[in-house]
């Protein structure tokens, strides 16, 4: 039964997060998609990370009103512009992660749950959650330091809510250090993957609608508003029908 699957899924989320003071969530449309930062998913030559960071700083300043930022804050802006970085996006709001897991053509959606305190205990030997300004991102040497030491394992960090998207999504991050493996491989005891049952997708999307989670609430800008209005008024479905009719007519 669809409702039963949905309720069992919610029960599992509640069970996994029980006892975790500040859980991070991340939604994937496909179960096989690992917790590997986008920078490490592409083949790159030496100094690509350094060069793309420098080019972004040089060209993006006027677009951000010449706002002064430390390197780690610039990295947050790059990630939200979909530029490959060593960051992974997380949220502290379960519904936001569920939105990303079930958006588009979700094949085998899942929610990852991270215990950031446990991760930092393994990474820097303290359960304290780290403010981003305590992290030194040395883009020239392509490394991350904390408390004067080069970071090896991923670290959970709190960013300043400096952009409308980060604020709307209650965005948080993990940043990878020198080890380029996926987070669930490097720190398996810190994360749990929960599959979203395929037969509960309609219930999940109904839940998001009732909760007011949509393109515009997630992306509070003109592009997000446009996507929301197109979907809200059914224009996306009408366009698909029109394209299908045109394709059949072309074949005949």
C-alpha positions in Angstrom: 0.0 0.0 0.0 1.4 3.4 -1.0 0.5 5.2 2.2 2.0 2.4 4.3 5.3 2.6 2.4 5.4 6.3 2.9 4.8 6.0 6.7 7.4 3.3 7.0 9.9 5.5 5.2 9.2 8.4 7.7 9.6 6.0 10.6 13.0 5.0 9.3 14.1 8.6 9.0 12.9 9.3 12.5 14.7 6.2 13.8 18.0 7.1 12.0 18.0 10.7 13.3 17.1 9.7 16.9 19.9 10.8 19.1 21.6 12.9 16.5 21.6 16.4 17.8 21.9 18.2 14.5 21.4 15.8 11.5 22.4 16.9 8.0 20.3 15.6 5.0 21.1 15.2 1.4 18.8 13.9 -1.4 19.8 11.9 -4.4 17.5 10.9 -7.3 19.6 7.7 -7.8 20.8 5.3 -5.0 24.0 4.6 -6.8 25.1 8.2 -6.7 27.9 8.3 -4.1 28.9 11.1 -1.7 31.8 12.3 -3.8 32.3 16.0 -4.5 31.8 17.1 -8.1 35.4 18.1 -8.4 36.6 14.5 -7.7 34.1 13.1 -10.3 35.9 14.6 -13.2 39.3 13.9 -14.6 41.3 17.0 -14.0 44.9 18.1 -14.6 47.1 19.5 -12.0 46.1 23.0 -10.8 42.7 22.9 -12.4 41.1 23.5 -8.9 43.4 26.5 -8.4 42.9 28.0 -11.8 39.1 27.7 -11.8 39.0 29.4 -8.3 41.2 32.2 -9.5 39.1 32.7 -12.7 35.9 32.8 -10.6 37.3 35.4 -8.3 38.5 37.5 -11.2 35.3 37.5 -13.1 32.5 37.2 -10.5 33.4 40.2 -8.3 31.1 42.6 -10.2 28.2 40.1 -10.1 28.4 39.9 -6.3 28.8 43.7 -5.8 32.5 43.3 -5.1 31.7 41.7 -1.8 34.8 40.8 0.2 34.9 37.1 1.0 37.5 34.7 2.5 38.4 31.8 0.2 36.1 29.3 1.9 33.1 31.7 1.4 34.0 32.1 -2.3 33.9 28.3 -2.5 30.3 28.3 -1.2 29.3 30.7 -4.0 31.0 28.5 -6.6 29.2 25.4 -5.4 25.8 27.1 -5.5 26.7 28.2 -9.1 27.2 24.4 -9.9 31.0 24.8 -10.4 32.8 21.6 -9.4 34.4 22.0 -6.0 35.5 19.8 -3.1 32.2 20.6 -1.2 29.1 18.5 -0.7 25.8 20.3 -0.2 23.7 19.3 2.8 20.6 20.8 4.5 19.3 20.6 8.0 15.7 20.4 6.7 14.5 17.0 5.8 11.9 18.3 3.3 14.5 20.1 1.3 16.5 16.9 0.9 13.3 15.1 -0.1 12.6 17.7 -2.8 16.0 17.1 -4.4 15.6 13.3 -4.1 12.2 13.3 -5.8 12.7 16.0 -8.4 12.7 15.3 -12.1 12.8 11.7 -13.2 13.8 10.1 -9.9 14.7 6.5 -10.6 15.7 5.1 -7.2 15.7 8.2 -4.9 17.3 8.1 -1.5 18.0 10.4 1.5 21.5 10.4 3.1 21.6 11.3 6.8 24.9 12.5 8.2 25.9 12.9 11.9 28.2 15.9 11.6 29.4 15.6 15.2 30.5 12.0 14.6 32.2 13.0 11.3 34.2 15.8 12.9 35.2 13.5 15.8 36.7 11.2 13.3 38.2 14.0 11.2 39.5 16.4 13.8 39.0 14.5 17.1 36.2 16.8 18.4 32.4 16.6 18.0 32.2 20.4 17.9 30.7 21.7 14.7 33.1 24.0 12.9 32.3 27.6 11.7 33.5 28.1 8.2 35.8 31.0 9.1 37.9 28.6 11.2 38.7 26.6 8.0 41.5 27.7 5.8 41.1 26.8 2.1 44.4 27.2 0.4 43.4 27.2 -3.3 46.9 27.8 -4.6 48.1 24.5 -2.9 44.7 22.9 -3.4 44.4 21.9 0.3 42.3 22.5 3.4 43.6 23.3 6.9 42.0 23.4 10.3 43.8 24.5 13.4 47.0 24.7 11.4 46.9 21.0 10.3 46.2 19.8 6.8 42.8 18.2 6.7 42.7 14.5 5.5 39.1 13.4 6.0 35.9 15.3 5.3 34.8 18.0 7.7 31.3 19.3 8.5 31.1 23.1 8.5 28.6 25.8 9.1 28.5 28.5 6.4 27.4 32.1 6.9 23.9 32.5 5.3 25.4 34.9 2.8 23.2 34.0 -0.2 19.4 33.7 -0.6 19.8 30.1 -1.8 21.9 29.0 1.2 19.4 30.7 3.5 16.3 29.3 1.8 17.7 25.7 1.7 19.3 26.0 5.2 22.4 24.9 3.4 25.4 23.3 5.2 28.5 21.7 3.8 31.1 19.0 4.1 34.5 19.8 2.7 36.8 17.1 1.6 40.5 17.2 2.5 43.4 15.3 1.0 41.6 12.0 0.8 39.5 11.9 -2.4 37.3 8.9 -1.7 33.5 9.2 -1.2 32.4 10.2 2.2 30.5 6.9 2.9 33.7 5.0 2.1 36.0 7.2 4.2 33.7 7.5 7.2 31.0 4.8 6.9 29.9 5.1 10.5 28.9 8.7 10.1 26.3 8.4 7.3 23.2 6.3 6.6 21.4 6.0 3.3 17.6 5.6 3.3 15.8 4.6 0.1 12.6 6.4 -0.8 10.2 3.6 -1.8 9.2 4.1 -5.5 5.5 3.4 -4.7 5.5 6.3 -2.2 6.7 9.0 -4.6 3.2 10.4 -5.1 2.8 10.7 -1.3 6.2 12.3 -1.0 5.4 14.9 -3.6 2.0 15.6 -2.0 3.8 16.1 1.3 6.2 18.6 -0.3 3.3 20.5 -1.9 1.5 20.7 1.5 4.7 21.8 3.2 5.2 24.6 0.6 8.4 23.2 -0.7 8.8 24.0 -4.4 11.1 25.5 -7.0 10.5 29.0 -5.7 11.0 28.2 -2.0 14.2 26.3 -2.8 15.5 28.8 -5.4 14.2 32.2 -4.3 15.1 34.1 -7.5 13.6 34.9 -10.9 14.6 31.5 -12.4 13.1 29.6 -9.4 9.9 31.7 -9.6 9.6 31.1 -13.4 10.0 27.3 -13.0 7.4 27.3 -10.2 4.8 29.2 -12.2 5.3 27.1 -15.3 4.7 23.9 -13.2 1.9 25.4 -11.0 -0.1 26.4 -14.1 0.5 23.1 -15.9 2.4 24.6 -18.7 5.2 22.1 -18.5 2.7 19.2 -19.2 1.2 21.1 -22.1 4.6 21.7 -23.6 5.4 18.0 -23.4 2.1 17.2 -25.1 2.8 19.8 -27.8 6.3 18.5 -28.4 5.0 14.9 -28.6 2.4 15.8 -31.1 4.9 17.7 -33.2 7.3 14.7 -33.2 4.5 12.3 -34.2 3.5 14.7 -37.0 7.1 14.9 -38.2 7.4 11.1 -38.4 4.2 10.6 -40.3 
